[in-house]
Amino acid sequence: MTGDAETAVALSRLAERLALASPVEGAGVVAAGVVELSSGLCESIARASLHCWPDARGMAIQAATVRARAREAGIANGRAYGAARDALARPPRPPRPGATGREGELLAALTAAADTLLAIAAAGADGASLAAEVAGNCEAGLRADAAAAAELAVAATRSAATLVDVNLALLAGDHRRERAYSIVVAADRSGVAARAAVDPG
């Protein structure tokens, strides 16, 4: 079996696991995984371009760093998502002196989850920027793959930012919502740059 076929089988198994998961897996974990995949692809492209790009080795290291950040953020989000789901499932109870109450616990859980989602979005934006850099400098035959990696990172960034907005819906003035928006804007710019590297016209 070729490397491409092995990757396809591995991704198919992951998709099947998600399809059968109970309770449902949070989309934030999936977004983090997409950033990991995008960064891993960029790392591979950079290594394949060592013969023609002086900065390829450094870029491969940066891609590995983003990949690790996305993995850590995904793990943290999985835990936070589970905590928020548990808080939502708990029945209301009479308030006790010094207790925050169910609503307070739920809001705290959603806020904690939003922080992890912001980390995923930030990793995605950095991954998109990195992919654009790779697309503009890598071996010519791999530029389209790097540009596609950027698009994957942008999509993951948007997904995580959307979840930030939903989690903080009751906190209209929370600065994290604005931060999520600015991260998406930066990721979109990188996506445009990556596409331009493939089709300058």
C-alpha beads as a LAMMPS data file, in Angstrom:
LAMMPS data file: protein, C-alpha beads

201 atoms
200 bonds

1 atom types
1 bond types

-500.0 500.0 xlo xhi
-500.0 500.0 ylo yhi
-500.0 500.0 zlo zhi

Masses

1 110.0

Atoms # bond

1 1 1 0.000 0.000 0.000
2 1 1 1.368 3.429 -0.933
3 1 1 1.764 6.265 1.557
4 1 1 -1.167 8.129 0.006
5 1 1 -3.425 5.094 0.319
6 1 1 -2.371 4.508 3.927
7 1 1 -3.211 8.120 4.783
8 1 1 -6.610 7.792 3.113
9 1 1 -7.378 4.649 5.111
10 1 1 -6.283 6.281 8.380
11 1 1 -8.492 9.317 7.743
12 1 1 -11.404 7.074 6.799
13 1 1 -11.059 5.207 10.087
14 1 1 -11.010 8.490 11.969
15 1 1 -14.162 9.650 10.175
16 1 1 -15.868 6.369 11.062
17 1 1 -14.887 6.812 14.701
18 1 1 -16.409 10.297 14.687
19 1 1 -19.563 9.005 13.022
20 1 1 -20.061 6.356 15.711
21 1 1 -18.995 8.457 18.713
22 1 1 -21.435 8.716 21.611
23 1 1 -21.676 11.276 23.012
24 1 1 -20.948 13.365 19.936
25 1 1 -17.411 14.678 19.680
26 1 1 -17.037 18.453 19.792
27 1 1 -16.264 20.226 16.517
28 1 1 -13.399 22.086 18.172
29 1 1 -11.396 18.873 18.415
30 1 1 -12.006 18.257 14.716
31 1 1 -10.893 21.801 13.849
32 1 1 -7.697 21.265 15.817
33 1 1 -7.138 18.016 13.937
34 1 1 -7.518 19.797 10.608
35 1 1 -4.862 22.320 11.671
36 1 1 -2.608 19.411 12.613
37 1 1 -3.114 17.816 9.210
38 1 1 -2.530 21.075 7.369
39 1 1 0.655 21.768 9.290
40 1 1 1.857 18.219 8.819
41 1 1 1.381 18.563 5.078
42 1 1 3.318 21.829 5.066
43 1 1 6.087 20.205 7.068
44 1 1 6.319 17.439 4.479
45 1 1 6.331 19.904 1.572
46 1 1 9.043 21.987 3.205
47 1 1 11.230 18.921 3.719
48 1 1 10.703 17.940 0.091
49 1 1 11.906 21.415 -0.936
50 1 1 15.251 21.369 0.887
51 1 1 17.083 21.180 -2.443
52 1 1 15.607 24.419 -3.779
53 1 1 14.650 26.551 -0.767
54 1 1 17.271 27.704 1.759
55 1 1 14.690 28.323 4.484
56 1 1 12.896 25.015 4.017
57 1 1 14.381 23.354 7.085
58 1 1 13.390 26.221 9.355
59 1 1 9.909 26.264 7.873
60 1 1 9.547 22.537 8.515
61 1 1 10.435 23.142 12.162
62 1 1 7.863 25.938 12.381
63 1 1 5.228 23.664 10.867
64 1 1 6.009 20.992 13.462
65 1 1 5.614 23.617 16.190
66 1 1 2.194 24.687 14.910
67 1 1 1.191 21.047 14.633
68 1 1 2.123 20.486 18.287
69 1 1 0.220 23.614 19.364
70 1 1 -2.897 22.432 17.554
71 1 1 -2.645 19.000 19.139
72 1 1 -2.332 20.460 22.643
73 1 1 -5.189 22.894 22.054
74 1 1 -7.364 20.082 20.716
75 1 1 -6.750 17.939 23.793
76 1 1 -7.539 20.892 26.067
77 1 1 -10.691 21.641 24.109
78 1 1 -11.857 18.049 24.333
79 1 1 -11.633 18.253 28.110
80 1 1 -13.306 21.662 28.249
81 1 1 -16.077 20.567 25.907
82 1 1 -16.768 17.549 28.092
83 1 1 -16.920 19.754 31.183
84 1 1 -19.344 22.148 29.485
85 1 1 -21.521 19.274 28.301
86 1 1 -21.614 17.846 31.840
87 1 1 -22.478 21.248 33.319
88 1 1 -25.323 21.651 30.845
89 1 1 -26.679 18.189 31.646
90 1 1 -26.800 18.764 35.406
91 1 1 -30.308 19.575 36.669
92 1 1 -30.942 22.923 38.343
93 1 1 -30.520 22.905 42.110
94 1 1 -31.416 25.360 44.843
95 1 1 -28.739 28.024 45.356
96 1 1 -26.445 27.583 48.341
97 1 1 -24.523 30.266 50.221
98 1 1 -21.193 30.820 48.505
99 1 1 -22.117 28.643 45.513
100 1 1 -22.148 29.977 41.977
101 1 1 -25.193 27.981 40.910
102 1 1 -25.734 25.947 37.749
103 1 1 -25.785 28.985 35.458
104 1 1 -22.516 30.266 36.838
105 1 1 -20.874 26.859 36.503
106 1 1 -22.106 26.518 32.929
107 1 1 -20.891 29.994 31.994
108 1 1 -17.490 29.236 33.511
109 1 1 -17.295 25.978 31.545
110 1 1 -18.279 27.683 28.287
111 1 1 -15.748 30.448 28.878
112 1 1 -12.999 27.901 29.523
113 1 1 -13.953 26.103 26.312
114 1 1 -13.844 29.409 24.435
115 1 1 -10.252 29.915 25.573
116 1 1 -9.223 26.571 24.114
117 1 1 -11.084 27.336 20.902
118 1 1 -9.232 30.623 20.622
119 1 1 -5.979 28.678 20.897
120 1 1 -7.121 26.402 18.074
121 1 1 -8.069 29.396 15.938
122 1 1 -4.719 31.077 16.592
123 1 1 -2.860 27.912 15.620
124 1 1 -4.986 27.696 12.485
125 1 1 -4.193 31.274 11.490
126 1 1 -0.497 30.672 12.050
127 1 1 -0.780 27.469 10.050
128 1 1 -2.428 29.349 7.189
129 1 1 0.315 31.982 7.244
130 1 1 2.949 29.284 7.238
131 1 1 1.242 27.474 4.353
132 1 1 1.193 30.682 2.324
133 1 1 4.916 31.070 2.911
134 1 1 5.505 27.480 1.862
135 1 1 3.335 27.886 -1.244
136 1 1 5.366 30.896 -2.332
137 1 1 8.750 29.226 -1.946
138 1 1 8.489 25.458 -2.178
139 1 1 9.155 23.209 -5.130
140 1 1 6.890 24.354 -7.955
141 1 1 5.086 21.036 -8.280
142 1 1 3.987 21.168 -4.641
143 1 1 2.667 24.724 -4.532
144 1 1 -0.943 23.725 -5.153
145 1 1 -0.780 21.296 -2.235
146 1 1 0.596 24.026 0.028
147 1 1 -2.153 26.403 -1.098
148 1 1 -4.736 23.711 -0.324
149 1 1 -3.148 23.263 3.107
150 1 1 -3.685 26.968 3.681
151 1 1 -7.353 26.644 2.763
152 1 1 -7.746 23.792 5.241
153 1 1 -6.156 25.890 7.977
154 1 1 -8.405 28.843 7.140
155 1 1 -11.516 26.664 7.321
156 1 1 -10.451 25.266 10.692
157 1 1 -9.782 28.779 11.960
158 1 1 -13.233 29.930 10.911
159 1 1 -14.844 26.889 12.538
160 1 1 -13.082 27.454 15.856
161 1 1 -13.891 31.176 15.795
162 1 1 -17.562 30.426 15.169
163 1 1 -17.591 28.187 18.232
164 1 1 -15.950 30.947 20.282
165 1 1 -18.773 33.267 19.279
166 1 1 -21.429 30.707 20.198
167 1 1 -19.857 29.889 23.557
168 1 1 -19.716 33.556 24.489
169 1 1 -23.178 34.449 23.176
170 1 1 -24.250 35.636 26.628
171 1 1 -21.172 37.869 26.927
172 1 1 -21.680 40.314 24.083
173 1 1 -18.815 42.581 25.103
174 1 1 -16.272 39.846 25.761
175 1 1 -12.936 40.733 24.143
176 1 1 -12.422 37.141 23.018
177 1 1 -15.157 37.482 20.429
178 1 1 -13.353 40.414 18.836
179 1 1 -10.073 38.521 19.067
180 1 1 -11.617 35.548 17.247
181 1 1 -12.800 37.845 14.461
182 1 1 -9.347 39.397 14.024
183 1 1 -7.779 35.937 13.865
184 1 1 -10.157 34.956 11.060
185 1 1 -9.296 38.125 9.133
186 1 1 -5.590 37.291 9.375
187 1 1 -6.203 33.704 8.277
188 1 1 -8.245 34.878 5.283
189 1 1 -5.385 37.112 4.176
190 1 1 -3.020 34.175 4.296
191 1 1 -5.437 32.130 2.234
192 1 1 -5.490 34.819 -0.431
193 1 1 -1.684 34.959 -0.435
194 1 1 -1.455 31.189 -0.783
195 1 1 -3.815 31.177 -3.752
196 1 1 -1.819 33.973 -5.380
197 1 1 1.313 31.828 -5.158
198 1 1 -0.383 29.234 -7.355
199 1 1 -2.245 31.613 -9.651
200 1 1 -0.573 35.047 -9.648
201 1 1 -3.102 36.319 -12.171

Bonds

1 1 1 2
2 1 2 3
3 1 3 4
4 1 4 5
5 1 5 6
6 1 6 7
7 1 7 8
8 1 8 9
9 1 9 10
10 1 10 11
11 1 11 12
12 1 12 13
13 1 13 14
14 1 14 15
15 1 15 16
16 1 16 17
17 1 17 18
18 1 18 19
19 1 19 20
20 1 20 21
21 1 21 22
22 1 22 23
23 1 23 24
24 1 24 25
25 1 25 26
26 1 26 27
27 1 27 28
28 1 28 29
29 1 29 30
30 1 30 31
31 1 31 32
32 1 32 33
33 1 33 34
34 1 34 35
35 1 35 36
36 1 36 37
37 1 37 38
38 1 38 39
39 1 39 40
40 1 40 41
41 1 41 42
42 1 42 43
43 1 43 44
44 1 44 45
45 1 45 46
46 1 46 47
47 1 47 48
48 1 48 49
49 1 49 50
50 1 50 51
51 1 51 52
52 1 52 53
53 1 53 54
54 1 54 55
55 1 55 56
56 1 56 57
57 1 57 58
58 1 58 59
59 1 59 60
60 1 60 61
61 1 61 62
62 1 62 63
63 1 63 64
64 1 64 65
65 1 65 66
66 1 66 67
67 1 67 68
68 1 68 69
69 1 69 70
70 1 70 71
71 1 71 72
72 1 72 73
73 1 73 74
74 1 74 75
75 1 75 76
76 1 76 77
77 1 77 78
78 1 78 79
79 1 79 80
80 1 80 81
81 1 81 82
82 1 82 83
83 1 83 84
84 1 84 85
85 1 85 86
86 1 86 87
87 1 87 88
88 1 88 89
89 1 89 90
90 1 90 91
91 1 91 92
92 1 92 93
93 1 93 94
94 1 94 95
95 1 95 96
96 1 96 97
97 1 97 98
98 1 98 99
99 1 99 100
100 1 100 101
101 1 101 102
102 1 102 103
103 1 103 104
104 1 104 105
105 1 105 106
106 1 106 107
107 1 107 108
108 1 108 109
109 1 109 110
110 1 110 111
111 1 111 112
112 1 112 113
113 1 113 114
114 1 114 115
115 1 115 116
116 1 116 117
117 1 117 118
118 1 118 119
119 1 119 120
120 1 120 121
121 1 121 122
122 1 122 123
123 1 123 124
124 1 124 125
125 1 125 126
126 1 126 127
127 1 127 128
128 1 128 129
129 1 129 130
130 1 130 131
131 1 131 132
132 1 132 133
133 1 133 134
134 1 134 135
135 1 135 136
136 1 136 137
137 1 137 138
138 1 138 139
139 1 139 140
140 1 140 141
141 1 141 142
142 1 142 143
143 1 143 144
144 1 144 145
145 1 145 146
146 1 146 147
147 1 147 148
148 1 148 149
149 1 149 150
150 1 150 151
151 1 151 152
152 1 152 153
153 1 153 154
154 1 154 155
155 1 155 156
156 1 156 157
157 1 157 158
158 1 158 159
159 1 159 160
160 1 160 161
161 1 161 162
162 1 162 163
163 1 163 164
164 1 164 165
165 1 165 166
166 1 166 167
167 1 167 168
168 1 168 169
169 1 169 170
170 1 170 171
171 1 171 172
172 1 172 173
173 1 173 174
174 1 174 175
175 1 175 176
176 1 176 177
177 1 177 178
178 1 178 179
179 1 179 180
180 1 180 181
181 1 181 182
182 1 182 183
183 1 183 184
184 1 184 185
185 1 185 186
186 1 186 187
187 1 187 188
188 1 188 189
189 1 189 190
190 1 190 191
191 1 191 192
192 1 192 193
193 1 193 194
194 1 194 195
195 1 195 196
196 1 196 197
197 1 197 198
198 1 198 199
199 1 199 200
200 1 200 201
